[in-house]
Amino acid sequence: MKSSFIDKLLSRLDRLSPKQVQSLVDRLLRDKGFLESVFEALREGVLILTPEGQVTFLNTAAARLFGLDAERALGEPLSKLVRGLDWNTLSGGKNPSVVSRDLEVFYPEHRFLNFYLSPIVEDLEGTPRHLGTVMLVRDLTETRRTNEENLESEKLNALTLLAAGVAHEIGNPLNSLGIHLQLLERKIKKLPPGDSEPLMEHLSTARMEIGRLDTLLQEFLHAIRPARAVMQPCQLNELIRDTLKTLEPELLSRDVSVNLHLHENLPELPLDPDQIRQALFNLIKNAYQAVPASGGEVTIGSTMSEHEILVRIADSGAGISPEVLGTLFEPYSTTKAGGTGLGLLIVRRILREHGGEIEIQSEEGDGTRVTLHFPRTNKRARMLPAPEPEEDDVIEV
C-alpha cells in the first residue's frame, strides 16, 4: 500500500537538490496556509486533536465558542480546556469512530452545540494507524430557539382553534345557567326560612362554580387572543406602585412584607399600562402566594442598562422543582391548587407584545426569581474620545 507523502519525501530527501527541497517546502507552506485560510473562513468550529485529545489546531470560531485563547490552547488536552467535557467518552476511547452528539455548554455562554468527530486514520502497509481526530462544532442555539418558537406557535394555533369552540360551547350555556339561577333565587326567597336556607347554600355553591368557569374561560381566551397593546409613555416604577396599592389589602391579610428596590431615574417607555399592570398583578400574586401563610417576603426591584430595563420579582417560598420549571409556560401547567395554569402564558404574551421577554429562575428551597426584560428605545449614545494630536502633527489655524 502507499505510504504517506511525508514518508516518501523523507526517503528521497538525499536525492533532491537544495532548490528542489526549498520548492517542496514552499509548496507545503502554501498548502498549509490555504487550508488554514479555509478553516478560518468557516463559521463552524474546527479542531484537530491527537488520539489522546490534545489540541494541535483550532480555528477562530472554535476558540470563540469555547472561550479559548487559540495560541495557549495548542498542545493542551481538550478535557482541560472545556470544563465538563470527557474526551474518552466523547471520542469513543480506544475504538474511535464517527460520532455526532448534541451537548449543552454553559461557558463562556449558555449554548447548545453539535460535536461531529471523525477519526483520521492512515492505512500503512495494510495496518490502520489512528493519527488523530477532526472535530467540527456547530452552534445550534439559534436553530433550537427557532424550533421551540415554531413549536410554540403551532401549539397556540391549535389552542386558538379550540378557543372558538370553547367560547361557543361553554360561554352560552354559562349565561343561560346564570339567568336560571336568578329565577330560582326569586322563587327560593318566597319559601319559608327553614326551607329556603339550605337551598340558598346550594344556589351559592352553583353560582361560585359558574363564576369559576367563567373566569377560566375569560383567561383562556385572553391568553390565546390578547387585546392589542395601546402604547403610551409610562414609568415602570409607577406601574409597580399602582399594582402594589391594588394588592395591598391581600398583602396585609397574609402578613407579607414587600421590599422595594426601585431605580430612581428610570426613563419612560412606550407601554400599554393596563397590560403591564395585569402582568405585574399576576407575577406579584404568584410571589406572595408562594411564601408561607404568614410572615413571607417578596422583593421587587428595577434596574437598567444601556440596552434594557429590568424588573425583578423574588419570593422567599419553597421554590420550584426542575421538572415543573420546564413546563411553566405550558397551558394548564400550575403549581397552585385551583390555578388555571394560564397566568404565565398571558404574562409572556404581554411581554413579547412589548418586545420584551420573561425569565424565571428557581431552586427547591431557595424561592423563585422572575425577571422582566424591557428593551430601551432611547439608548444613550456613547461618544468616542477624540484622538490627541501627535507631536509631529501640524495644526493649521
NORZIPE-V126215 format. One record per residue. N is the residue number from 1. SS is DSSP state (A for helix, B for strand, O for the rest). PHI is phi in degrees with one decimal (none if undefined). BURIAL is + if it has 24 or more other C-alpha atoms within 12 Angstrom, else -. Layout:
N	SS	PHI	BURIAL
N	SS	PHI	BURIAL
//
This chain:
1	O	none	-
2	O	-72.7	-
3	O	-89.6	-
4	O	-71.2	-
5	A	-62.1	-
6	A	-66.3	-
7	A	-61.9	-
8	A	-63.2	-
9	A	-62.5	-
10	A	-65.4	-
11	A	-69.3	-
12	O	-109.4	-
13	A	-62.5	-
14	A	-71.5	-
15	A	-93.9	-
16	O	-94.4	-
17	O	-79.1	-
18	A	-54.5	-
19	A	-66.2	-
20	A	-66.8	-
21	A	-61.2	-
22	A	-61.7	-
23	A	-63.5	-
24	A	-66.7	-
25	A	-62.7	-
26	A	-60.7	-
27	A	-64.4	-
28	A	-62.3	-
29	A	-64.7	-
30	A	-63.9	-
31	A	-62.2	-
32	A	-62.4	-
33	A	-64.6	-
34	A	-64.9	-
35	A	-63.3	-
36	A	-63.0	-
37	A	-64.1	-
38	A	-63.8	-
39	A	-63.8	+
40	A	-68.5	-
41	A	-79.0	-
42	O	-77.2	-
43	O	-79.9	-
44	O	-79.0	+
45	B	-75.7	+
46	B	-124.8	+
47	B	-130.0	+
48	B	-118.4	+
49	B	-126.8	+
50	O	-74.0	+
51	O	-56.7	+
52	O	-87.0	+
53	O	94.5	+
54	B	-86.2	+
55	B	-80.6	+
56	B	-109.4	+
57	B	-159.6	+
58	B	-150.5	+
59	O	-87.8	+
60	A	-63.3	+
61	A	-62.9	+
62	A	-65.5	+
63	A	-61.3	+
64	A	-68.6	+
65	A	-63.8	+
66	A	-101.1	+
67	O	66.0	-
68	O	-112.5	+
69	O	-90.3	-
70	A	-58.3	+
71	A	-70.7	-
72	A	-71.5	-
73	A	-75.0	+
74	O	-62.9	+
75	O	87.7	-
76	O	-91.7	+
77	B	-66.8	+
78	A	-62.9	+
79	A	-62.4	-
80	A	-78.5	-
81	A	-76.9	+
82	O	-112.0	+
83	O	-64.6	-
84	O	87.1	-
85	O	-98.7	-
86	O	-98.8	-
87	A	-64.1	+
88	A	-62.1	-
89	A	-68.5	-
90	A	-69.7	+
91	A	-88.5	+
92	O	97.1	-
93	O	65.9	-
94	O	-77.2	-
95	O	-119.0	-
96	O	-66.0	+
97	O	-150.5	+
98	O	-68.6	-
99	B	-130.3	-
100	B	-132.1	-
101	B	-138.4	-
102	B	-102.1	-
103	B	-131.0	-
104	B	-100.6	+
105	B	-118.7	-
106	O	-118.5	-
107	O	-136.9	-
108	O	-77.2	-
109	O	-136.5	-
110	O	-76.2	-
111	B	-138.8	+
112	B	-111.4	+
113	B	-119.8	+
114	B	-106.9	+
115	B	-104.5	+
116	B	-116.6	+
117	B	-114.8	+
118	B	-131.8	+
119	B	-69.0	+
120	B	-97.3	-
121	B	-120.4	-
122	B	-111.4	-
123	B	-94.5	-
124	B	-106.5	-
125	O	55.0	-
126	O	83.8	-
127	B	-114.1	-
128	B	-69.8	-
129	B	-128.4	-
130	B	-82.4	-
131	B	-92.1	-
132	B	161.6	+
133	B	-142.2	+
134	B	-98.5	+
135	B	-117.0	+
136	B	-108.1	+
137	B	-121.4	+
138	B	-113.2	+
139	B	-86.8	+
140	O	-100.1	+
141	A	-59.4	-
142	A	-67.0	-
143	A	-61.2	-
144	A	-64.4	-
145	A	-64.4	-
146	A	-63.8	-
147	A	-63.3	-
148	A	-65.1	-
149	A	-66.3	-
150	A	-65.2	-
151	A	-64.7	-
152	A	-64.9	-
153	A	-62.2	-
154	A	-64.0	-
155	A	-63.1	-
156	A	-67.1	+
157	A	-64.4	-
158	A	-65.0	-
159	A	-68.2	+
160	A	-64.0	-
161	A	-63.1	-
162	A	-66.4	-
163	A	-60.9	+
164	A	-61.3	-
165	A	-68.9	-
166	A	-63.2	-
167	A	-60.4	+
168	A	-79.1	-
169	A	-76.3	-
170	A	-107.7	+
171	A	-59.9	+
172	A	-64.8	-
173	A	-60.0	-
174	A	-63.2	+
175	A	-61.4	-
176	A	-64.7	-
177	A	-62.8	-
178	A	-60.2	+
179	A	-64.9	-
180	A	-68.2	-
181	A	-67.5	+
182	A	-63.2	-
183	A	-65.3	-
184	A	-62.5	-
185	A	-61.1	-
186	A	-62.2	-
187	A	-73.1	-
188	A	-66.3	-
189	A	-63.0	-
190	O	-82.9	-
191	O	-79.9	-
192	O	-61.5	-
193	A	-53.8	-
194	A	-64.3	-
195	A	-87.6	-
196	A	-79.3	-
197	A	-60.8	-
198	A	-62.1	-
199	A	-68.6	-
200	A	-65.5	+
201	A	-65.1	-
202	A	-62.9	-
203	A	-63.9	+
204	A	-63.8	-
205	A	-63.3	-
206	A	-62.4	-
207	A	-64.3	+
208	A	-63.0	-
209	A	-68.8	-
210	A	-64.6	+
211	A	-62.3	-
212	A	-65.0	-
213	A	-64.8	+
214	A	-65.3	+
215	A	-62.6	-
216	A	-60.2	+
217	A	-64.5	+
218	A	-64.7	+
219	A	-65.5	+
220	A	-62.2	+
221	A	-65.9	+
222	A	-69.6	+
223	A	-66.6	+
224	A	-85.6	+
225	O	-128.4	+
226	O	-67.2	+
227	O	-66.1	-
228	O	-68.0	-
229	O	-69.0	-
230	O	-108.7	-
231	O	-79.9	-
232	B	-156.7	-
233	B	-61.6	-
234	B	-138.6	-
235	O	-107.0	+
236	A	-60.1	+
237	A	-60.8	+
238	A	-66.0	+
239	A	-65.8	+
240	A	-64.1	+
241	A	-65.9	+
242	A	-60.3	-
243	A	-66.0	+
244	A	-64.4	+
245	A	-64.9	-
246	A	-65.9	-
247	A	-90.0	+
248	A	-54.3	-
249	A	-58.0	-
250	A	-72.1	-
251	A	-63.7	+
252	A	-67.1	-
253	A	-65.1	-
254	O	-95.8	-
255	O	56.8	-
256	O	-96.7	+
257	B	-92.4	+
258	B	-111.5	+
259	B	-101.6	-
260	B	-102.7	-
261	B	-133.0	-
262	B	-103.4	+
263	O	-66.1	-
264	O	-74.2	-
265	O	-117.4	-
266	O	-68.2	+
267	O	-74.9	+
268	O	-72.1	+
269	B	-125.0	+
270	B	-73.8	+
271	B	-135.1	+
272	O	-93.9	+
273	A	-60.9	+
274	A	-66.0	-
275	A	-68.3	+
276	A	-66.9	+
277	A	-60.4	+
278	A	-63.4	+
279	A	-62.8	+
280	A	-63.2	+
281	A	-58.3	+
282	A	-61.8	+
283	A	-71.4	+
284	A	-66.8	+
285	A	-63.9	+
286	A	-58.4	+
287	A	-65.6	+
288	A	-76.8	+
289	A	-78.6	+
290	A	-86.5	+
291	O	-85.4	+
292	O	-55.2	-
293	O	-56.7	-
294	O	-147.3	-
295	O	90.5	-
296	O	-78.5	+
297	B	-128.2	+
298	B	-126.8	+
299	B	-114.7	+
300	B	-124.2	+
301	B	-138.1	+
302	B	-135.2	+
303	B	-140.0	+
304	B	-147.3	+
305	O	-126.8	-
306	O	-67.9	-
307	O	-111.0	-
308	B	-155.6	+
309	B	-114.7	+
310	B	-113.3	+
311	B	-120.9	+
312	B	-116.3	+
313	B	-125.8	+
314	B	-124.7	+
315	B	-125.1	+
316	O	-102.9	+
317	O	-79.8	+
318	O	-80.8	+
319	O	81.0	+
320	O	-127.4	+
321	O	-70.1	-
322	A	-57.7	-
323	A	-63.8	-
324	A	-74.8	-
325	A	-59.1	+
326	O	-75.7	-
327	O	-119.3	-
328	O	-62.6	+
329	O	-94.1	+
330	O	-79.3	+
331	O	-57.5	+
332	O	71.7	+
333	O	-87.2	-
334	O	-147.4	+
335	O	-103.2	+
336	O	-109.1	-
337	O	-67.2	-
338	O	84.4	-
339	O	-74.9	-
340	O	-85.9	+
341	O	73.9	+
342	O	-116.6	+
343	A	-60.3	+
344	A	-69.3	+
345	A	-63.1	+
346	A	-65.7	+
347	A	-60.3	+
348	A	-64.6	+
349	A	-61.0	+
350	A	-63.9	+
351	A	-61.8	+
352	A	-70.6	+
353	A	-62.7	+
354	O	-97.8	+
355	O	76.5	-
356	O	-106.5	+
357	B	-153.7	+
358	B	-115.9	+
359	B	-129.5	+
360	B	-123.7	+
361	B	-124.6	+
362	B	-159.2	+
363	O	-136.3	-
364	O	-61.9	-
365	O	86.7	-
366	O	-129.5	-
367	O	73.3	+
368	B	-131.3	+
369	B	-125.3	+
370	B	-111.4	+
371	B	-119.3	+
372	B	-103.9	+
373	B	-106.1	+
374	B	-115.5	+
375	B	-69.7	+
376	O	-85.5	+
377	O	-99.4	-
378	O	-111.2	-
379	O	-67.4	-
380	O	-72.9	-
381	O	-74.1	-
382	O	-102.7	-
383	O	-92.8	-
384	O	-76.7	-
385	O	-66.8	-
386	O	-70.1	-
387	O	-66.3	-
388	O	-76.7	-
389	O	-68.2	-
390	O	-77.7	-
391	O	-61.5	-
392	O	-84.0	-
393	O	-69.6	-
394	O	-107.0	-
395	O	-104.4	-
396	O	-95.0	-
397	O	-102.0	-
//
